[in-house]
Amino acid sequence: MENPVAAIQRLYNETVAELKKCSWPSRQELYESTLIVISFLIILSVFVVVVDFICEAAIRFITMGL
């Protein structure tokens, strides 16, 4: 059985080695990706609100008549 301290040290070393293999986005790529995600969330939110209002109006029309 491995010493707990040695196991933690090995895990740390392996983690650092894997992180060095990663390719990180540039600041410009990160900025563009963030704008795309925020834009998509805004569009999706507006869509959900519109569908909610339409469903509410339809249910109100069905249950109460005009």
ABEGO torsion letter per residue (X at the ends): XBBAAAAAAAAAAAAAAAAAABBBBBAAAAAAAAAAAAAAAAAAAAAAAAAAAAAAAAAAAAAAEX
